[in-house]
Amino acid sequence: MRTKLIIVGPGGLAAGFLLLSLMSFPVYGQPVRNTDAQVMAGFTFGLLSPRLLNALNLTPDQVAKIEVQKKALMDANKTFVTEVSALRKEVADKLFAPNPVGDADGQITKIADAREKILQEGFRIAVEVRQVLRPDQLAKAAAIRQQLLGIQDEVRGLFNENQ
């Protein structure tokens, strides 16, 4: 049995890496679902945290009702991101323009209004989700929250952030 020695030069190696990166490109082009979960948890003050909901052992009926609320929040967030992105671009265009910076109060006010609106929508949805939960599930969620707050305090203490 004979063994063949294959020698690959730098060009072949570069072409191989290029081919490999092109084959993996669609993976990077997919939306990051974890980011959506973080956004939803943040706007609902933690009540839509996937880990929290998983720990509550929801019934299929509860899951279905919460999914409706998640969809509503995701739609509101898409609108928020679209509005704020355009407004931020307008402000950045003013800052990077060659002529003197004009007034950006209108855009800043609209950004603040959009943030307030998405926070209010997140709170409304959190209240809706809370109404879906049973009293024992709410108690468990509150206990988990207290544990997490304690852990956060402990971490801050480790890094002397309480001073």
Secondary structure, 3 states (H helix, E strand, C coil): CCCCCCCCCHHHHHHHHHHHHHHHHHHHHCCCHHHHHHHHHHHCCCCCCHHHHHHCCCCHHHHHHHHHHHHHHHHHHHHHHHHHHHHHHHHHHHHHCCCCCCCCHHHHHHHHHHHHHHHHHHHHHHHHHHHHCCHHHHHHHHHHHHHHHHHHHHHHHHCCCCC
